[in-house]
């Protein structure tokens, strides 16, 4: 929806835009005469990947996700907010969009159309040159971030650029990339743990859960008089931006790390602190104003923050898996109705037994999956118990009286999840039993889904010399040597997903059993394997439902 506004008002708003920083007053005035105010509603598509470029937008409020289609699904590369620009490639050439843009909040922007760009080239060439330079720098940084997001294994930076800032920790001084929202402790973790090449940002549910914990802690600390309200406000705003999908490109620590998750906690503390400093108009690294430990991590320890955030992320991922399994089960039940009149031979020990219908066989597939959906719901209730306020070992040292309940209330409101504070925080801090239980349920799901896929492959065997009782659609050529051969590749890939989930259960079991005294330091491996297993299972269920349709 396009709107008109006074030139002076538009100029004042454009002056605040980061993309236009340094633009002269004359240039701002010229630009304000060209642009048009426009509003995009939440979830409205601004442009699609592959579409022709038609406008440049400078955001004044709201947020827009930039997404790339990978394996048929959108991957969020970055979320842009107020002051940032998108579609700036219009200034450089007429190539189609390489990404899609979707409003994730109600968003207001100043739009410059292709026709207005042509007018600017003729009427205001210095303005055009200034915008081209800014567009080139923005695209350069964004391409580096995109490459790191989509490929990025082994990279330590999500941005290009050579400027640095000096930061200090107890080991000394280090130079941190000036564009980075993370700080010196994250930098050391990047150097120490180049293990999987899979950074924290690959699990947005965990990043957003950590931000939710920090937001709740800031509110609780302010409520109890421990944290200045102004500092709490900017911490909350920074955390809310992260929960809305922004700044994820700065969460770069490896998922597997030493230190019981301290590097992950500090990555979050530093990003929030530096973003809060930006919101205050201060430079990154000016920790006298907002400190990662003294303010963002106030009344907390990694040992209550990390397991709480992991549980929040797992809860969300379980919801997604339950939805995917329910949809898959319903698809099998629908096939059961479709095949209700088809008589076939039932078999035990691969030998002919007694007659049944193909519909009965497929209904059984659906019902056995629904049983696992119920088991997931049961373990999900156990994950609602958290240990916020436990701090280091469960005694609550350095946390004020009333903090544990205050932070729980705020966290419950923020996440809209029912949460319970563990009755014994010492026990809750050292115990990982609920993770083992969840892993066992996932293994159960995997075992049963793998059996279903085995049956689908066997029933579709042939087509001339096998059972051939069902037909799975040809998804791709199956052989480099046998023309015309096709394979049941979708059940095969789901089998492999299940094998991986079963293997993950072994890793979770070993990690959980290795805890010592008041803490289990191997929770990063537990979190990585459980979140990965949930994601793989969800994706596998979606593929199994969407791709093959037995006939």
BAMAR-870786 format. One line per field, with one value per residue (C-alpha): residue number from 1; chain; x, y, z. Coordinates in steps of 0.1 Angstrom, whole numbers. Example, Ala and Ser with C-alpha at 12.3 -4.5 7.8 and 13.67 -1.06 7.14 Angstrom:
k	[1,2]
c	[A,A]
x	[123,137]
y	[-45,-11]
z	[78,71]
//
This chain:
k	[1,2,3,4,5,6,7,8,9,10,11,12,13,14,15,16,17,18,19,20,21,22,23,24,25,26,27,28,29,30,31,32,33,34,35,36,37,38,39,40,41,42,43,44,45,46,47,48,49,50,51,52,53,54,55,56,57,58,59,60,61,62,63,64,65,66,67,68,69,70,71,72,73,74,75,76,77,78,79,80,81,82,83,84,85,86,87,88,89,90,91,92,93,94,95,96,97,98,99,100,101,102,103,104,105,106,107,108,109,110,111,112,113,114,115,116,117,118,119,120,121,122,123,124,125,126,127,128,129,130,131,132,133,134,135,136,137,138,139,140,141,142,143,144,145,146,147,148,149,150,151,152,153,154,155,156,157,158,159,160,161,162,163,164,165,166,167,168,169,170,171,172,173,174,175,176,177,178,179,180,181,182,183,184,185,186,187,188,189,190,191,192,193,194,195,196,197,198,199,200,201,202,203,204,205,206,207,208,209,210,211,212,213,214,215,216,217,218,219,220,221,222,223,224,225,226,227,228,229,230,231,232,233,234,235,236,237,238,239,240,241,242,243,244,245,246,247,248,249,250,251,252,253,254,255,256,257,258,259,260,261,262,263,264,265,266,267,268,269,270,271,272,273,274,275,276,277,278,279,280,281,282,283,284,285,286,287,288,289,290,291,292,293,294,295,296,297,298,299,300,301,302,303,304,305,306,307,308,309,310,311,312,313,314,315,316,317,318,319,320,321,322,323,324,325,326,327,328,329,330,331,332,333,334,335,336,337,338,339,340,341,342,343,344,345,346,347,348,349,350,351,352,353,354,355,356,357,358,359,360,361,362,363,364,365,366,367,368,369,370,371,372,373,374,375,376,377,378,379,380,381,382,383,384,385,386,387,388,389,390,391,392,393,394,395,396,397,398,399,400,401,402,403,404,405,406,407,408,409,410,411,412,413,414,415,416,417,418,419,420,421,422,423,424,425,426,427,428,429,430,431,432,433,434,435,436,437,438,439,440,441,442,443,444,445,446,447,448,449,450,451,452,453,454,455,456,457,458,459,460,461,462,463,464,465,466,467,468,469,470,471,472,473,474,475,476,477,478,479,480,481,482,483,484,485,486,487,488,489,490,491,492,493,494,495,496,497,498,499,500,501,502,503,504,505,506,507,508,509,510,511,512,513,514,515,516,517,518,519,520,521,522,523,524,525,526,527,528,529,530,531,532,533,534,535,536,537,538,539,540,541,542,543,544,545,546,547,548,549,550,551]
c	[A,A,A,A,A,A,A,A,A,A,A,A,A,A,A,A,A,A,A,A,A,A,A,A,A,A,A,A,A,A,A,A,A,A,A,A,A,A,A,A,A,A,A,A,A,A,A,A,A,A,A,A,A,A,A,A,A,A,A,A,A,A,A,A,A,A,A,A,A,A,A,A,A,A,A,A,A,A,A,A,A,A,A,A,A,A,A,A,A,A,A,A,A,A,A,A,A,A,A,A,A,A,A,A,A,A,A,A,A,A,A,A,A,A,A,A,A,A,A,A,A,A,A,A,A,A,A,A,A,A,A,A,A,A,A,A,A,A,A,A,A,A,A,A,A,A,A,A,A,A,A,A,A,A,A,A,A,A,A,A,A,A,A,A,A,A,A,A,A,A,A,A,A,A,A,A,A,A,A,A,A,A,A,A,A,A,A,A,A,A,A,A,A,A,A,A,A,A,A,A,A,A,A,A,A,A,A,A,A,A,A,A,A,A,A,A,A,A,A,A,A,A,A,A,A,A,A,A,A,A,A,A,A,A,A,A,A,A,A,A,A,A,A,A,A,A,A,A,A,A,A,A,A,A,A,A,A,A,A,A,A,A,A,A,A,A,A,A,A,A,A,A,A,A,A,A,A,A,A,A,A,A,A,A,A,A,A,A,A,A,A,A,A,A,A,A,A,A,A,A,A,A,A,A,A,A,A,A,A,A,A,A,A,A,A,A,A,A,A,A,A,A,A,A,A,A,A,A,A,A,A,A,A,A,A,A,A,A,A,A,A,A,A,A,A,A,A,A,A,A,A,A,A,A,A,A,A,A,A,A,A,A,A,A,A,A,A,A,A,A,A,A,A,A,A,A,A,A,A,A,A,A,A,A,A,A,A,A,A,A,A,A,A,A,A,A,A,A,A,A,A,A,A,A,A,A,A,A,A,A,A,A,A,A,A,A,A,A,A,A,A,A,A,A,A,A,A,A,A,A,A,A,A,A,A,A,A,A,A,A,A,A,A,A,A,A,A,A,A,A,A,A,A,A,A,A,A,A,A,A,A,A,A,A,A,A,A,A,A,A,A,A,A,A,A,A,A,A,A,A,A,A,A,A,A,A,A,A,A,A,A,A,A,A,A,A,A,A,A,A,A,A,A,A,A,A,A,A,A,A,A,A,A,A,A,A,A,A,A,A,A,A,A,A,A,A,A,A,A,A,A,A,A,A,A,A,A,A,A,A,A,A,A,A,A,A,A,A,A,A,A]
x	[0,16,13,24,42,57,92,106,92,105,139,140,133,157,184,181,187,220,221,221,246,269,246,246,216,212,212,187,164,167,160,130,114,117,107,72,61,48,34,39,17,32,40,35,60,80,97,103,136,140,116,126,139,113,122,147,132,147,130,118,100,94,115,120,134,157,154,170,153,175,163,128,126,132,164,165,198,193,165,167,153,148,175,185,179,168,166,196,208,184,210,236,220,187,195,166,164,186,166,131,120,91,78,80,63,42,68,70,95,105,104,124,110,130,114,125,160,161,148,175,203,191,183,206,237,257,229,229,267,264,237,256,286,264,247,280,293,260,259,295,289,256,272,298,271,251,280,288,251,247,282,303,319,351,344,348,332,298,310,337,358,392,384,389,383,404,387,400,393,413,437,446,437,425,414,377,362,346,315,309,283,302,333,366,353,334,365,385,358,359,397,394,365,366,349,318,317,281,276,249,231,221,197,175,152,182,194,159,155,188,176,143,162,183,152,134,165,169,132,135,167,151,120,142,162,195,196,191,159,175,201,174,153,181,189,153,151,182,169,136,153,171,139,124,152,177,214,216,246,267,260,290,304,305,277,302,325,343,332,296,281,300,311,275,263,290,283,247,259,283,258,231,255,269,235,222,252,242,206,221,241,274,302,305,328,320,313,313,278,264,286,282,288,278,246,234,245,235,221,229,254,259,248,212,210,222,200,169,174,180,148,129,143,136,100,96,113,91,60,73,81,47,30,50,44,7,5,24,1,-30,-15,-11,-47,-60,-42,-57,-92,-82,-69,-97,-110,-77,-72,-36,-17,-5,29,48,85,82,60,23,0,-36,-54,-58,-64,-38,-59,-54,-16,-15,-39,-15,13,-7,-18,17,30,2,13,47,31,16,49,65,37,44,82,75,57,89,110,89,109,138,165,167,181,203,233,266,257,221,226,216,247,248,211,188,159,128,148,140,103,104,125,102,71,87,101,67,51,77,77,41,52,41,73,80,110,126,119,156,179,210,196,182,216,234,207,203,177,150,174,180,143,136,164,148,115,132,149,115,101,131,129,92,96,125,104,77,102,116,80,74,106,98,62,73,101,103,87,87,106,96,64,52,21,25,40,62,66,98,116,149,169,182,213,243,246,210,188,152,159,144,149,128,150,126,121,158,167,142,159,192,176,164,198,213,187,194,231,225,208,240,259,233,234,272,273,246,263,296,284,304,294,273,274,274,298,288,254,266,268,235,219,235,224,189,182,197,177,144,152,162,131,108,123,122,86,77,96,81,46,51,72,61,24,19,-6]
y	[0,33,65,101,121,156,158,171,142,117,133,131,94,87,105,77,49,30,24,61,70,99,110,148,169,179,142,133,161,148,112,122,137,105,78,66,53,18,-7,-45,-66,-95,-125,-104,-113,-83,-102,-138,-155,-153,-124,-92,-64,-36,-15,-7,-5,13,-1,24,0,-38,-67,-86,-120,-127,-163,-187,-219,-249,-284,-271,-253,-217,-210,-177,-160,-129,-107,-70,-43,-5,15,-14,-17,-45,-49,-26,-47,-26,2,-20,-42,-57,-93,-112,-115,-143,-145,-139,-113,-118,-94,-111,-81,-53,-33,3,13,40,25,36,21,12,42,65,51,60,95,98,89,117,144,136,117,124,109,78,74,77,51,27,28,20,-8,-24,-24,-38,-65,-75,-79,-98,-122,-131,-137,-157,-178,-185,-193,-217,-233,-217,-247,-236,-199,-177,-146,-139,-106,-92,-63,-57,-32,-45,-34,-43,-63,-77,-108,-125,-140,-107,-85,-96,-79,-87,-79,-45,-57,-86,-84,-112,-104,-118,-149,-160,-153,-177,-203,-201,-208,-236,-256,-261,-295,-301,-270,-266,-233,-224,-203,-236,-242,-210,-226,-227,-192,-178,-199,-185,-149,-156,-167,-135,-114,-130,-126,-89,-83,-103,-85,-51,-61,-70,-38,-54,-40,-4,-1,17,-11,-38,-21,-23,-59,-68,-50,-68,-102,-95,-88,-121,-139,-123,-138,-110,-112,-150,-147,-137,-170,-189,-211,-248,-269,-293,-275,-279,-260,-273,-247,-216,-206,-207,-187,-161,-159,-149,-125,-107,-104,-90,-66,-52,-49,-32,-8,0,7,32,49,36,17,-21,-32,-3,-27,-1,8,-28,-57,-93,-108,-81,-71,-96,-126,-111,-137,-165,-192,-213,-242,-229,-209,-236,-265,-243,-229,-264,-276,-247,-254,-291,-284,-264,-290,-318,-298,-297,-334,-343,-323,-340,-375,-368,-357,-388,-410,-394,-400,-437,-439,-422,-448,-475,-463,-462,-498,-511,-535,-549,-584,-596,-623,-616,-630,-640,-649,-639,-669,-669,-668,-657,-632,-595,-563,-538,-512,-530,-530,-493,-484,-502,-480,-449,-461,-472,-437,-420,-441,-424,-390,-397,-408,-376,-356,-374,-367,-331,-325,-336,-310,-282,-285,-259,-249,-211,-196,-226,-207,-227,-259,-255,-235,-202,-184,-148,-148,-128,-141,-144,-144,-180,-175,-141,-153,-184,-162,-139,-168,-185,-154,-148,-184,-192,-225,-239,-241,-255,-247,-279,-285,-295,-272,-291,-323,-306,-290,-323,-345,-352,-380,-362,-360,-397,-403,-381,-398,-432,-420,-407,-441,-458,-435,-443,-481,-481,-458,-478,-509,-492,-482,-517,-529,-503,-514,-551,-546,-526,-550,-561,-551,-585,-608,-594,-590,-560,-555,-517,-493,-464,-436,-433,-404,-405,-429,-457,-470,-458,-493,-507,-485,-481,-492,-471,-475,-468,-438,-421,-451,-457,-421,-424,-457,-438,-410,-436,-453,-419,-411,-446,-439,-405,-423,-441,-407,-391,-421,-421,-383,-384,-412,-393,-365,-360,-346,-314,-309,-328,-310,-329,-312,-296,-330,-340,-308,-312,-348,-343,-312,-328,-360,-340,-320,-350,-370,-341,-335,-373,-375,-346,-362,-396,-381,-357,-377,-413,-421,-458,-472]
z	[0,-12,8,4,31,34,20,52,72,47,48,86,85,57,77,104,79,83,45,39,66,55,27,23,32,-4,-15,12,0,-35,-25,-3,-34,-53,-28,-19,15,14,39,38,60,80,57,26,-1,-13,-42,-52,-61,-99,-103,-122,-100,-97,-67,-39,-4,26,58,84,107,110,97,64,60,31,20,-4,-16,-8,-15,-21,12,22,42,60,53,73,87,78,101,103,85,62,24,2,-36,-39,-68,-89,-88,-104,-131,-143,-132,-115,-77,-64,-31,-19,6,31,58,92,109,96,78,65,39,14,-21,-51,-83,-114,-132,-104,-106,-143,-133,-107,-132,-154,-128,-99,-111,-79,-58,-80,-76,-38,-37,-60,-37,-7,-26,-37,-1,12,-14,-8,29,23,-2,24,50,25,16,52,59,30,29,56,72,89,84,114,100,85,70,48,60,75,103,139,174,205,232,265,286,314,289,273,244,210,178,169,135,139,119,143,171,189,211,223,240,209,189,211,209,171,172,198,184,146,151,131,110,121,139,164,138,120,149,150,176,200,192,198,230,243,235,253,284,283,278,308,330,322,331,363,373,366,385,415,414,403,368,356,337,308,304,308,281,255,264,260,226,214,226,209,176,178,186,155,134,132,138,136,113,144,162,150,177,169,183,198,223,256,286,291,267,281,246,234,264,258,221,231,258,235,206,229,246,214,198,230,227,191,203,228,201,215,196,198,225,249,276,304,293,287,297,284,319,344,327,301,322,355,381,356,348,317,339,341,309,285,297,300,264,251,266,251,217,220,230,198,177,192,182,146,146,161,133,106,120,124,88,77,98,82,48,55,70,38,17,40,30,-7,-5,17,-10,-22,-10,-5,13,49,57,87,85,49,43,32,62,59,37,46,27,16,34,67,62,55,84,107,94,103,137,148,139,159,190,187,185,219,233,221,238,271,271,260,294,312,293,308,340,341,365,360,392,399,387,389,407,418,451,435,444,430,422,445,465,443,410,401,402,385,356,352,350,324,304,304,291,264,251,257,271,305,326,360,382,394,431,437,417,426,413,382,373,373,358,321,325,305,275,276,278,248,229,236,223,191,188,191,164,142,146,137,107,94,96,76,50,48,42,15,-3,0,-12,-42,-51,-87,-109,-125,-102,-68,-48,-67,-46,-46,-70,-58,-83,-102,-86,-105,-127,-106,-123,-143,-160,-162,-184,-172,-136,-108,-71,-40,-31,-7,17,14,25,54,64,66,86,111,113,121,148,164,164,180,209,216,217,240,263,266,271,298,316,317,339,371,405,402,364,331,308,277,272,240,223,238,224,190,186,198,178,147,152,156,125,104,115,108,73,66,75,52,23,29,29,0,-24,-28,-33,-34,-60]
//
